[in-house]
Amino acid sequence: MNSRQRYKAFISYSHRDRKVAEWLHRALETYRAPRALASAGGGLRPIFRDRDELSASADLNQVIRDALDLSDALIVLCSSASSASRWVDQEVAHFLTGRGLERIVCVITPDTPSTTALADILPPALRAALPEGVEPLAVDLRPDADGRRLARLKIAARLLGVSLDRLVQRDARRRLQVMAAFTSLAMVVTLGMGAMTVVTLKSRQIAREQRDETEALVAYMLGDLREQLEPVGRLDVLDGVSARVLAYYGKARSDRLDDKALAQRAKAQTLLGTIREQRADLAGAQDAFGQAAATTHALVARDPRNGERIFDEAQNVFWLAYMKWRRGDFVGAEQGLKRYDALAQQLVKLDPNRAEWRVEVAYARSNLGTLQFEQGRPADALAAFRGASSVFEAELARTPKDKTRIKDAANNHAWIADSLLRLGRTREAFVERERASNLLARAAADDPSDKRLAAKDVATQLALARLEVDLGHMAQARARSEANLRRLHTLAALDPTNARWREYLVVGQLDAVEIACWSDRLAEARTAHADAAAGLARLNAGEKDKVWRADLEGRLAKQGVILAQRNGDEGGARKLALALLQALKASKPDETAELEGFARLAAGQPSEAVAVLTPKLGSMSPGSRDVLARAYLATGRRNQAENIVLELKKEGYAHPAMLAFWRDSPAGRNSTSEGN
């Protein structure tokens, strides 16, 4: 062996994994690195694989040692066979004598059972070198994990020292170019189809190649590419890829597409719908989901016992229901969610051992619970969320590192917290919200590159800060709010087109207004209020068919009233309250009753506030219960007011607004003096 030859990497594997090693060797050496890296000697050739490199060597041990010493990285194929191989173990041990753990890339073989943990298939030398409780990052070739295409990009990124996002985007562009080249070539050949039979045969061959390439692109787009671009917030790249695929399918007649092609087209339409929804294009999203649903419904009718087709149908039924939900059609949304639930139950009957189908039932229950919550039925919602929780927690126990399962469990805890809060149980709500926060914080810390997970973590942290305000823990709430607002500004700057992240930012700005206001920092609160108004205006500028929302526009208007009151401007507060009442006329009363009750009381109409809020007493937030208590007091119903306040305090509610009124105002102080 030429002792001066350096290797980009050394592949260490058991002979039982020979086929995987051969594929990996070929995949890496044929990978075309970005031009700037390749020209600087940053390609992926050569890769050392002992079965190829040792054929002319008489000294096996020396050749291996030399190759390891001359390799920039060590790729270990991890399997039950390699973990028991003394040769693999010795290769790892020798490599570690001169290199650090960061130069080792672990690759889980595709036939490794999904239940097998990485720690169980590491070579002993590598396991011993790891700090206690630490597991190395691994590329996972299993079909339900990274798969081969994404695995190749992940390993290439590690070996080249570049970001995975850069290679993923480049790979997507290259595959689109290949598809375009096939399309152009097919068109040229088609022009000369009448010339000779051989051209016709060639055209058919090209058409088949084009179809195969397009199908591969769709699979890539829906799998590896989506998994990599969504976490880093690159909706623009996903949008472009899906549009190109749909443009290709748009040139073909539906009656000439087989079931597989129709299913892939529907998946591309579903993906396009989710992208449009995240970009706040609700009409465009509904159109994409509607087209996808029409196709999946027809496919299920053709093959009613095909679980994969039913699953695809269920996804589109959900998304269409969600679009109705977003646009304020709650009756239509509930009908759609009930159909979604029926499809989920049908999936479990077909195969109760499929984890993703078991979870689909939990999703159905959770979504119904969410709708019930928004309809003012927190007790029903709590029961639905508790039912979903048993499934989510069981699945999380099976796969504790699975980010999807973590997010499912955390989201369900958050909804349980919101339901408890609507039932007036503030302390219990905080406990559930903290459970959600802990789950997401740990997962986000484990994978800082996942921006979607970071955004969910931030949103949950902000909700926890709001509950800290409700419990009277103002210092903790302020610190948590400020830290997560900084994170939100970073996320929003990463992808300005992501409407959901921009909405999180507006919510965080609104939180900052209240925290400053009730921390007696009124000048700071006014500045924060102006910032929130500007942020909300920017958010609305990108949304079509905008619906006025009580939790955004309504909350901003409410804060304006409170700031005027705290500044001693009662006349200004009344004017703002009357303006809020005018804005509420265009909204559905059931959805805005709490906000209307507040505005009625602030406008000097306590009797009207009582009339609006009393029917909602069993499903109102603690803050609105406090408003009702004040309205009762203003109309001479002292006992009813006292009962509400004492119950709120019993459940831990200690918002500064409530404490200030019932402690400082003469009416409030006299009313609750005995209870305190």
N, C-alpha and C positions, 0 to 999 in steps of 0.2 A: 504493500500500500504506500502511496506517496504521502510521506509524513507531513508535507506542507499543505496538503489539501484540507481545507476547512469545510465543515458541514453546517448547514443551517439548523439541522436538528437530527437527533438520533431517535429512531423508533424502537422502543423496547416492548416486546410482546411474547406471549406464549405461542408455541407452534400450533395450538388449537385455534388460535385467532389469526392464522396466517392469511385467510382471505380478506379479513378486515384490514390487516396491515398492508396487504398489497393494494387494496383500494385507496387507503390513506396515502401511501407512498406516491401512487400515481396522481391522486387528486391534488396533492401539495406541489409536486414537481411540475405539473402542467398548469398550475394557477398563474395567471398573468398578473403580476403586481402592478400597482399604479405606476405610470411612466416615470414620475419623478423619483420613486423609490428604486425602480428597476435600473434606471440609468446611473444611480449612485451605488450600484451593487447591492441593492436591497431586495433582490428576488428571493425565491424559495428553493433554489437549486444550489448544491445537491442536498438530498436528504439521505441519511445513512439507514439502511435496513439490512440487518446482518445476513439474512438468507441470500441476498443478492451480492453484497459486498465481499463475502467471505469465501466465495467459490475458488479463488486462486490463492488463498492464504494457507500456509502450513501451520501458522501459530494462531490458533483461534483466540486465546486469551489476550495475547499482545495486541492483536488487531482490534479487539473490542475496546481494550483500554485506550489505545491510541485514538480510536474513533470517538470515544466518549470525551477524551481530553480536547479534541478538535471540534466538538459540536457546541454550537451556541445555546442549544436548548435540548431538553430531553422530553420526548413524548412517550408517555406510558399508557399502553392500552390496558385499561383496568377491567378485569373479569375474574370470575372464580378461579379460572385456570392460571392466569398470570399472578394472582396473589399467592398461589401455591408453588410458583416456579422459582427455583433457587437461582436460575440464571437471570431472570428479571430482577430479583431482589439484589443480586450482586451488582448488576448494572446500575441500579438506582443508588446503591451504597457508594460505588466508585464515583459516580457523577457528583454526589453530595460532598465528597471530600474536597472538591475545588470550586463548587458552585453553591448558590443559595437556592432555597425552595422556590423563589420567584421564577426561576428558569425551568421549572418542571411543569409540563402541561399534561394533566390527567384527562384521558378520553375513555368514557364508559362505552363498552362494546354494545352493539345493537341487540344482541340476544340476551343481555342481562335482564333478569326479571325486574319489573317495575317496582316491586316491593323491596328490592335489594338496596341497601344504603351504600354510599360511596366508601364509607369507613370499613365496610366488610370486605371490600375487594381491593384495598390498597396493598402494595407490597409491604412486608414488615419493616424494611429499612425506611420507607417513606413515612409509614405510620409512626415509627419511633422518633423521626426527626420533627414531627409536627408538635407545636405547643399543645398542652392539654386542652381538650375541648374544642380545638380548631380543626376545621375540615377544609381542604383546599378547594378552590373553584375548579369545576370540571366541565368539560365539553361532553355533552350527552348524545350519543348516536342513536339512542332508542327512538322508535317511531313516534311515541307520544311526547317526546322531549324536543331536542334541537333538530334531530334528523340530519341527513348527510349534507345537504346544501348549506344550512346555517352552521353546522359543525365545521365545515371547511373554511367558511369565512371567519369564524371565531378563532380557529387555530392560526389562520393566516394573519389576523390582526395581532395576536400575541407574538408571533414570530417576527412580524415586520415592525412592531412597536407603534402601531397606529390605532386610531379609534375604530371600533366595530362599526359605528354609524357611517363612517367614511366609506368603508368597504361595502356595506349593505347598499348604500345609495348608488355606488358605482356599479355594483352587480345588477341592480334593478335597471339602470340605464342601459347596460350592455345587453341584457336580455330583451329589453324593448327594441333595441337596435337590431338584434338578431331576428325578432319577430317581424319587424318592418322590412328587413331584407328578404325574408321568405315571401312576404306579401307582394313586394315589388317584383320579385322573380316570377311568382305565380302569374301576375298580371301580364308580364312580358311573354311568358310561354303561352298564355291563353290567346294572345293576339295571333299566334301562328298555329293554332290547334288544327286548322284544316290543311296544313302543309304536308304533314306526314304522320304516320302512326307512331313513330318513335317519340315525336314531340308530345303526342297525346299521352303516351305512357309516362313520359317525363313529367308532364303537367300533373298527372295523378300522383306521382311519387312526391312532387313538391307540395301538392295539396295535403297529402298525408303528413309530410314533415311539418308543414305549417300548422296543421291541426294539432299534432303532437307537441310542437313547441308552444303553441298557445295554451294547451291544456297544462303543460308544465309551468308556464308563466302564471296561470290562474292559481294552481296549487301553491306555487311559491308566494304569490301575492297574499293569498288567504292564510298562509301559514307562516313561514319564516319571516318574510318581509314585514308583514303586519305586526308580528310579535316584536320585531326590532324597532320599527319606526314609531309605533304608537307610544311605547315607553319614553322615547326621547322627544315626543311631541311634534314629529314631522308629518302633520296631516297633509301638507302640500304635496309631498312626494307620493303618499298613498292615493291621494285624489287623482293625481296625474296618471298613475299606473292603472287604477281601476277604470278611468275614463278611456284609456287606450284599449283595454280589454273589451269594454262594452262597445266601443266603436267597431272592433273587429266582429263581434257577434251581431252587431246591427246590420252588417252587410250580408248576413246569412238568413235565409228564410227559416222560421221556427219549425216548419213541418219537415225540414231537412236536417234538423239537429236531433241526435239520439238523446236518450235519457241522461247519459253522463254529461253531454255538452249542455243540455238544458239546466241540469243541476248546478253546473259550474257557472253558467250565466247568472242564475238566480243568486248564487253566493256572491258574485261580483256586484250585483245590484244591491244586495243586503249590505255589503261593505261600503258601497258608495252612500247608502242611506245613513249609516252610522257616522260617516265622515261629515255629511251635510248637517246632521243633527248636532254634532259637536261644534260646527261652524255657525249654528243658529239659523240655518236655512231650513225651516220646518216644512215649508211647502215642497221644496226639492227633496227632502228626506222622505216625506210621505209618498211622493210619486215613486221614488226608487223602491221603497218597501212594498208599495202596492204592486208594482211590476213583478218583484221577486215572489210575492205571495201568490199571485195568479199562476205562476209557473209551478211553485212547490205544491199548490193545491191540486193541480192537474197531475203531477207526478204521484202524489199520494193516492189519487183516485185510480191510477193505473196499477199501483202495487201497494195495497192498503196494509200489508204486513211487513213492509220494509221500514225498519226502525230509523235508518238514516234519513229517509225521505220525510218521515213523520217529524223527526228532530228539526230538520230544516224548516218544515212548515210551522212548527211551534215557534221558532225564532222570529219568523216574519209576522206571525199572528201577534206575538208580544210587541214587536216594534210598531205595528200599526195601532195597537191599543195605546201604546205609550205616546204616539204622536197625537192621538185624540185627547189623551190626558194633558199633554203640554198645551194643547190649543183650547182647553177648557171644556171639552165634551166628556164629562165624567160618566154619563150613562153609557155612551158608546164604549168608553174605556173599560168599564166594568164588564160589559158583555164580551169584549175581546179577551180580557184577562181570564174570564171563566172558561172560554174556549181553550185558551192556553193551558189552563189547569187540566182540562179534560185530555188534551193531547199528552201532557206530561204523565198523567196516570196511565194512559194507553202505552206509553213507552216502558214504564216499569212492569206492566203486565207482560209485555213481550220479552223482557229480559231483566229480572230484578237484580242481576249481578253486575250490571253496568253502572259504575259509579256516577258517570256524567248524567245518566238518566235518573238515578235516585236524586241527585242534586236538583234536577229540573223540577221535581215536585216541590222541593223546598223553595226554589225561586218563585214558583207559582203562588205558594202560600204567602211568601214575603211580599210579592207584588200586590196581591189582594189586600194584605194587611196595610200596605202603604196607601192604597186607594181608600180603604175604610178610615184610615187615619185622617186623610184629607177631607173626608166627608163628615168629620166630627164624631167619629165612633171609636174613641181610643180604647175602650174596653174590648171591643171586638178585634181591633187591630192588635192589641197586646196578646190576645189569645192566638191570633194567626202567627205573629212573630215568634211566640213561644213554641208553637208547633214547628215552624221552620227551624228554630234553633236546635232542636234535637237532631235534625238531619245534618245541619251545618257543623255542629260540634263533633258528631260521630265521624264525618268525613275528614275534619281537621285532625282528629286523633289518629286516623289512618295515615295521613300524609302531613305531618306538622310543619314541613318546610315549603309546602306548596303555596305559592303566593295567592293563587286564585281562592283556595280554601281559606286562607288567612283573611282576605278581603271580604269573602262571603260572611264569615263569622263576625268580623268587625262591623260590617254594615248592619247585620241583624241586631247586634248589641246596641248600635246607635239608634235603630228604630224602636227597640224596646225602651231605651232611655227617653226618646221623644214621647212615646205613649204614656210612660209613667209621669212625665212632666205634665202632660195634658190632664192627667188624673190628679194632679196636685202633689205628687210624691217626689219632692225635689231631691232628697238625699238618695233615694233608690235610683233616681235618674242619673245622678252623678256617678254612682258606682258602676252602672252599666256603660255610661259613656267613657269612663276611665278604662274599663276593660277593652273597649274598642280602640281607644287611643294607644294602649300598651301593645296590643297586637300589631297595629300598623306602624308604630314607632320602631319596634324591633325589626319588622320586615324591611322598612325603609332604610334602616341602618345597615342591614345585611346586603342591600343592593342599591347603593346611592345613584346608580345610573338610571334607575327606573323612575322617570319623571311623573308618570301617572300615579304610581304608588306614593311618591312624595306629595303630590297634590292632594290625594285622599288623606294622607297623614296630616297635612296642614289644615284641611277642612275640619277634620275631627278635633284637632287641637284648638281651633277657633271655637267650636261648639263647646268644648270643655271649659274654655275661658268664659263663655257666656254663663255656664252653670256656676262657675266660681263667683261671678257677679251676683247671681241669684242667691248664693249661699253667703254673700257678704265678704268673700275673700278677695278684696280689691287689689292688693299688692300682687298676689299670685296671678290674678286675671290680667293685670296690666303687663306683667313680664311675659306671660305666655302669648298675649296678643301681639306685642311688639316684635317678639322673635319670629313669629309666624307670618306677620305682615312682610318682614324682610324677605322671607323665603318666597312668599307669593309674588313680590315684585320681580324676583329673579326668574321664577317660572313664567310669568306673563311676558317678560322680555325675550325668553327663549322662543316662544311661538305666539306672536301677537294675534294670530288668527284663531287661537283656541278660545272659543267663547266661554267654555266652562271654567277655565282657569281665570279668565277676566272676571267672570261672575264671582268666583271665590274671592278675588281681590276686592271687589266692591263690598261684599259681605264683611270682609275683614276691616275695610274702612268704616263701615257702619258700626261695627263693634267698637272701633277705636273712639268714635263719637260718644257712645254711651259710657265707656270706661272713663274717658276724660271728664265728661259731664258730672258723673256721680263720684268722681275723685276730687271735685271742687276745682277743676282746672277749666274754667269756662272759656277762656280765650283759646286754649288749645282745642277744646271741643268745637268751637265755631270754625276754626281752621280745618279741622278734620271733617266737619260737615260739608264744607265747600269742596274739599278733595273728593269726598264720597259722591257728591252731586256731579262733579266733572267725570268721575269714573263711570257712573251710571249712564251719563249721556253718551260716552264713548261706547259703552256696551250696547246700548240701544241702537246706535247708528249702524251696526252691522246685522241687525235682526229684522227679517221680513215679517209682516203680519204680527207686529208686536202686541202682546196682551199686557195690560197694566197689571202689575203684581203687587199684592199687599206686602210681601216680604222684602220688596226692593223699593219701588216708588212710594208705597204706603209707609214703610218704615222710615224712609228719609223725611217724608212730610211730618210724621209723628215726632221725629227728633227736632224738627224745626219748631213745633209747638212747645216741646219741653224746654228747649233752649230759651225761647221767649219768656216762658214762665219763670225759669231760673234767673233770668236777667231782670225780673220784676215788671216785665211788659205784658200785663194781663190783656190789654186791648189788642196788642199785636198777636198774642197767643190765640185769642178768640177769632181774629180774622183768619189766621192760618188754619185753625180748626174748622171754620166754616168752608174754607177752600178745600180742605181734605174731604169734608162731607160731600161737596159738589163733585169731586173726583170719584168718590165712591158710588155715585149714582149709576155709573156705567158698569159697575161690577155686580156680581151675583151676591145677594145679601148673606147667604149661608157661608160664603167664602171669606167675607170681610166683616163679620159681626163684631169681632173683638176690636178691630180698628175703628169701626163706627161707634162702638160704645165709648172708647177713649175720646174720640172727637166730640161726641155729644156732651160728655162731661166737661171737656175743656171749653166748649162753646157755651157753657152755662145752661145746659139742658139735662140735668140729672135724672129727671123722670123718664125722659126718652132713653137715656143710657141704661136705666134699670130695665126698661121694656125690651131693649135689644139684647142685653147680656144675660138676664135671668134664665131664659130657656137654654142657654149654652153653659150653665154653671158646671155641669158634670163633665165637660170636655174642654175647658178653657185652661190656658196657661196660667201659672201663678200670678204673673203680672196683671192679667186681665181680671182675675179674681179680686186682686187688690183694687182695681178700678171699680168693680162692681160694689165692693165694700164701701168705697168712698161715695159712690152714687147713693147707696142705701143710707149712709149717714147724712148726706145732703138732703134727702127726702124724709128724714125723721125716723128711719128704721134702724135704730141704734143696735138692737139685739142681733138682727141679721148681719149687720156690719161686723160686730164683735165676733160672732161665730166664725165668719170667714177668716178674719185676721188671726184668730187663735188657732184655727186649723192649719193655716199656712205656716205659722211659726212652729207648730207641732211637727210638721213635715220638713222643717229645716230652712224654710224660705226666709231670707234675711236681706233682700235687695235694699240698697241704700235709699231708694225712692220710697219704699214702703216704710222703712224705719223712720225716715225723716218726717213723713207726713204724720204717722201715728204717734210719734214722739214730740214733734215740734209744734204742730198746729194745735190750737186750743181745742177744737172739736175732736181731733184724733186723740190727743193726750187724755182728755176727759173720758173719751169713749173706752179706751183700753187700759186705763190706769189700774183697774182691779185685776185684769188678766195678766199684767206685767208684774 
